[in-house]
Amino acid sequence: MEKFVKLIDTAVPLPTENIDTDQIIPARFLKSTNKEGFGDNVFRDWRYKKNGSLNKDFVLNNTNYAGSILIAGNNFGCGSSREHAAWALAGYGFKVVISSFFADIFKGNALNNGILPVQVPKEYLTNLLKKVTELPDTTIIVDLENQKLKTPVGNVDFEINPYKKLCMINGYDDIDFLISKKDTITAFEATMI
């Protein structure tokens, strides 16, 4: 995984609530166990019309908005437990998703795939969505080390599991973390003989 300490970028506002994993990556695209190519189909049924043409009204198709931060409505990632949703978001280039609530399984899948889910109060989310919608070049600072989100609508602290924070800052997945403890594990095993 890529190390994540601090991110300064613009954002894509998607104020829809209850975005489920089937909306993030439709089930018909789940034929692979390889992470490659899922970003091409993120929000596929919203990005394209039924006839296959681009839906110019969908925010990801609006060239005014860009960045590696997705700001979504409440209850993001609900529905099935498919890890492919996190693969699709990461494959598209998102590194952070900001919402007022995340489904637990989605949150775990996101963290395991290098995406930081930042949970903020509902009122803060409403204000941030409004600001970014009105001013697409709004800069957002996501400071993982200090667990702070800094935006023009104010600064807010966010929670993260300390183990997952350590992994993200160091660019570790679970196996990388264990490998980083190899000397300690070896020393412990030596005491067991």
C-alpha positions as CSV (number, residue, x, y, z in Angstrom):
1,M,0.0,0.0,0.0
2,E,1.0,3.6,-0.5
3,K,1.9,5.6,2.6
4,F,-0.7,8.1,3.8
5,V,0.2,10.8,6.2
6,K,-1.3,14.0,4.9
7,L,-3.4,14.8,1.8
8,I,-4.0,18.2,0.3
9,D,-6.4,18.1,-2.6
10,T,-9.8,19.1,-4.1
11,A,-12.9,17.0,-3.8
12,V,-15.8,15.6,-5.7
13,P,-19.2,16.2,-4.0
14,L,-21.8,13.4,-4.1
15,P,-24.6,14.4,-1.7
16,T,-26.6,11.2,-2.2
17,E,-27.4,9.3,1.0
18,N,-27.4,5.5,1.5
19,I,-25.0,4.8,-1.4
20,D,-24.7,1.1,-1.3
21,T,-21.9,-1.1,-2.6
22,D,-24.0,-2.1,-5.7
23,Q,-24.2,1.5,-6.7
24,I,-20.4,1.9,-6.2
25,I,-19.6,-1.1,-8.3
26,P,-22.6,-3.0,-9.9
27,A,-22.6,-6.8,-9.4
28,R,-22.2,-7.5,-13.1
29,F,-18.6,-6.3,-12.8
30,L,-17.6,-8.6,-10.0
31,K,-16.2,-11.4,-12.2
32,S,-12.6,-10.9,-11.3
33,T,-10.6,-11.5,-8.1
34,N,-7.9,-9.2,-9.4
35,K,-8.2,-5.5,-8.4
36,E,-7.3,-4.2,-11.9
37,G,-9.9,-2.4,-13.9
38,F,-12.6,-1.8,-11.2
39,G,-12.1,1.9,-11.2
40,D,-13.4,2.0,-14.8
41,N,-16.7,0.9,-13.6
42,V,-17.1,2.9,-10.3
43,F,-20.6,4.3,-10.2
44,R,-21.1,2.8,-13.6
45,D,-24.9,3.0,-13.7
46,W,-24.8,6.7,-12.6
47,R,-21.9,7.7,-14.9
48,Y,-23.5,6.2,-18.0
49,K,-27.0,6.2,-19.5
50,K,-28.7,2.9,-20.4
51,N,-27.7,3.4,-24.0
52,G,-24.1,3.5,-23.0
53,S,-23.6,7.3,-23.5
54,L,-22.0,9.5,-20.8
55,N,-24.4,11.0,-18.3
56,K,-23.2,14.6,-18.3
57,D,-25.3,15.4,-15.3
58,F,-23.3,13.0,-13.0
59,V,-20.7,14.7,-10.9
60,L,-17.8,12.4,-11.9
61,N,-18.4,13.5,-15.5
62,N,-18.4,17.2,-14.6
63,T,-14.9,18.6,-15.4
64,N,-15.4,21.3,-12.8
65,Y,-14.8,18.7,-10.1
66,A,-11.7,16.6,-9.6
67,G,-9.5,15.3,-6.8
68,S,-8.8,12.2,-4.8
69,I,-11.4,13.1,-2.1
70,L,-15.0,12.0,-2.4
71,I,-17.5,13.7,-0.2
72,A,-20.6,11.6,0.0
73,G,-24.0,11.7,1.8
74,N,-24.8,9.9,5.0
75,N,-24.6,6.0,5.3
76,F,-21.9,5.5,2.6
77,G,-21.0,1.9,1.7
78,C,-24.1,0.2,3.0
79,G,-25.5,-3.0,1.4
80,S,-23.5,-6.1,0.6
81,S,-20.0,-6.7,2.0
82,R,-18.2,-6.7,-1.4
83,E,-14.6,-5.6,-1.1
84,H,-14.8,-4.7,-4.8
85,A,-16.4,-1.4,-3.8
86,A,-13.2,-0.3,-2.2
87,W,-11.2,-1.6,-5.1
88,A,-13.3,0.4,-7.5
89,L,-13.0,3.7,-5.5
90,A,-9.2,3.2,-5.2
91,G,-8.9,2.2,-8.8
92,Y,-10.7,5.4,-9.8
93,G,-8.2,7.4,-7.7
94,F,-10.0,8.2,-4.5
95,K,-7.8,8.2,-1.4
96,V,-10.3,9.6,1.1
97,V,-14.1,9.4,1.4
98,I,-15.8,11.9,3.8
99,S,-19.3,11.1,5.1
100,S,-21.3,11.4,8.3
101,F,-21.6,7.6,8.6
102,F,-20.0,4.5,7.0
103,A,-21.2,0.9,7.0
104,D,-18.8,-1.0,9.2
105,I,-17.8,-3.6,6.6
106,F,-17.2,-1.0,4.0
107,K,-15.1,1.0,6.5
108,G,-12.9,-2.0,7.1
109,N,-12.6,-2.8,3.4
110,A,-11.7,0.8,2.6
111,L,-8.9,0.9,5.3
112,N,-7.6,-2.5,4.1
113,N,-7.3,-1.0,0.6
114,G,-5.6,2.3,1.4
115,I,-8.8,4.5,1.4
116,L,-9.3,6.6,4.5
117,P,-12.9,6.9,5.6
118,V,-13.3,10.2,7.5
119,Q,-16.5,10.4,9.5
120,V,-17.7,13.9,10.3
121,P,-20.8,15.4,12.0
122,K,-23.9,15.7,9.8
123,E,-24.0,19.5,10.0
124,Y,-20.3,19.7,9.1
125,L,-20.9,17.4,6.1
126,T,-23.9,19.5,4.9
127,N,-21.8,22.6,5.0
128,L,-18.8,21.0,3.3
129,L,-20.9,19.6,0.5
130,K,-22.5,23.0,-0.1
131,K,-19.1,24.7,-0.1
132,V,-17.4,22.3,-2.5
133,T,-20.5,22.2,-4.8
134,E,-20.4,26.0,-5.1
135,L,-16.5,26.3,-5.2
136,P,-15.1,23.2,-6.9
137,D,-11.5,24.3,-6.3
138,T,-11.9,24.3,-2.5
139,T,-8.8,22.8,-0.9
140,I,-9.2,20.2,1.8
141,I,-6.4,19.0,4.1
142,V,-6.7,15.5,5.5
143,D,-4.1,15.1,8.3
144,L,-4.1,11.5,9.3
145,E,-1.2,11.8,11.7
146,N,-3.1,14.4,13.8
147,Q,-6.5,13.0,12.8
148,K,-7.7,16.4,11.6
149,L,-9.8,17.5,8.6
150,K,-9.2,21.1,7.7
151,T,-11.5,22.9,5.3
152,P,-13.0,26.4,4.7
153,V,-16.0,25.3,6.8
154,G,-13.8,24.6,9.8
155,N,-11.5,22.0,11.3
156,V,-12.8,18.8,12.8
157,D,-11.1,15.8,14.4
158,F,-11.9,12.3,13.2
159,E,-11.4,8.8,14.7
160,I,-9.5,5.9,13.3
161,N,-8.5,2.5,14.7
162,P,-4.9,3.0,16.0
163,Y,-3.7,-0.1,14.3
164,K,-5.1,0.9,10.9
165,K,-3.7,4.4,11.4
166,L,-0.2,2.9,11.9
167,C,-0.6,0.7,8.8
168,M,-1.7,3.6,6.6
169,I,1.0,5.9,7.8
170,N,3.6,3.3,7.1
171,G,2.0,1.9,3.9
172,Y,1.5,-1.5,5.5
173,D,-1.2,-4.1,4.8
174,D,-1.6,-6.7,7.5
175,I,1.2,-8.9,6.1
176,D,3.6,-6.0,5.9
177,F,2.8,-5.2,9.5
178,L,3.7,-8.7,10.6
179,I,6.9,-8.6,8.5
180,S,7.8,-5.3,10.2
181,K,7.7,-7.2,13.6
182,K,9.9,-10.1,12.4
183,D,12.8,-9.4,14.8
184,T,10.4,-9.1,17.7
185,I,8.6,-12.3,16.8
186,T,11.9,-14.2,16.3
187,A,13.2,-13.0,19.7
188,F,9.9,-14.1,21.4
189,E,10.1,-17.5,19.7
190,A,13.7,-17.9,20.9
191,T,12.4,-17.6,24.5
192,M,9.9,-20.4,24.0
193,I,12.6,-23.1,23.4
